[in-house]
């Protein structure tokens, strides 16, 4: 059984690696899953203009730079990330989208 929030302290570490990828413009990482499924790290990524990438490429990039348990188990490419007027990513909006998707 996974402890709630066990990945939270590692979000920034994983995001820092994603920002090193030349194809990534923006990235945020969250732990997703629920009572019926194991928690995994999921990367939400906005690619740089004109770039293309696959989830496998992103995972491979991370695997060479992170401990195995920190490599995202899922990757979602997005046109943009939800943000506050000040530009801070709204993680709670992404979590709510995940909850609605898994209903």
C-alpha positions as a printed Julia matrix, in Angstrom:
103×3 Matrix{Float64}:
   0.0    0.0     0.0
   1.33   3.43   -0.92
   1.49   6.29    1.54
  -0.44   9.32    0.25
   1.84  11.98   -1.11
   4.94   9.82   -1.1
   6.15  11.38   -4.37
   5.47  15.04   -3.54
   8.99  15.73   -2.31
  10.38  14.54   -5.66
   8.25  16.6    -8.07
  10.83  19.34   -8.46
  13.67  16.88   -9.02
  11.78  15.2   -11.88
  10.66  18.54  -13.34
  14.25  19.8   -13.33
  15.28  16.81  -15.44
  12.38  17.36  -17.84
  13.4   21.01  -18.3
  16.83  19.77  -19.43
  15.21  18.01  -22.38
  15.66  20.29  -25.4
  12.16  19.47  -26.7
  10.34  20.46  -23.5
   9.09  24.03  -23.02
   7.04  23.45  -19.86
   6.52  20.51  -17.54
   4.8   19.65  -14.31
   4.79  16.32  -12.49
   2.07  14.91  -10.24
   1.37  11.63   -8.49
  -1.78  10.13   -9.95
  -3.73   7.04   -9.11
  -6.22   6.26   -6.46
  -7.43   3.8    -3.88
  -7.86   1.06   -6.49
  -4.6    1.61   -8.33
  -0.98   2.23   -7.43
   0.24   5.8    -7.41
   2.57   6.72  -10.28
   4.29   9.89  -11.39
   2.73  11.51  -14.43
   4.45  14.21  -16.47
   2.33  16.87  -18.19
   4.43  18.37  -20.96
   4.2   21.29  -23.36
   6.69  20.86  -26.18
   8.7   23.68  -27.69
   7.23  25.1   -30.87
   8.07  22.92  -33.86
   9.2   19.96  -31.73
   7.71  16.48  -31.64
   8.28  13.76  -29.08
   6.76  10.52  -27.9
   6.06   9.43  -24.35
   8.72   6.76  -24.8
  11.34   9.4   -25.68
  10.51  11.4   -22.58
  10.62   8.32  -20.35
  13.95   7.25  -21.87
  15.37  10.75  -21.33
  14.35  10.62  -17.67
  15.52   7.04  -17.16
  19.09   8.03  -17.95
  19.04  10.79  -15.32
  16.78   9.67  -12.47
  16.38   6.79  -10.06
  13.98   4.2   -11.48
  11.17   5.01   -9.03
  11.25   8.68  -10.14
  10.86   8.01  -13.87
   7.33   9.06  -14.92
   5.01   6.13  -15.44
   2.8    8.21  -17.73
   3.28  11.22  -19.99
   0.58  13.55  -21.3
   1.36  16.13  -23.97
  -0.68  19.33  -23.79
  -0.96  22.56  -25.74
  -0.73  24.5   -22.47
  -0.81  24.05  -18.71
  -3.49  25.66  -16.53
  -2.03  28.66  -14.72
  -2.91  31.46  -12.35
  -2.8   35.05  -13.67
   0.69  35.23  -12.11
   1.83  32.26  -14.2
   1.94  29.56  -11.5
   0.81  26.12  -12.7
  -2.51  25.06  -11.18
  -1.7   21.51  -10.11
  -5.12  21.12   -8.53
  -6.79  21.62  -11.92
  -4.7   18.81  -13.38
  -5.53  16.56  -10.42
  -9.23  17.31  -10.84
  -9.0   16.41  -14.54
  -7.4   13.09  -13.54
 -10.15  12.36  -11.02
 -12.84  13.09  -13.62
 -11.06  10.96  -16.22
 -10.9    7.97  -13.86
 -14.55   7.99  -12.82
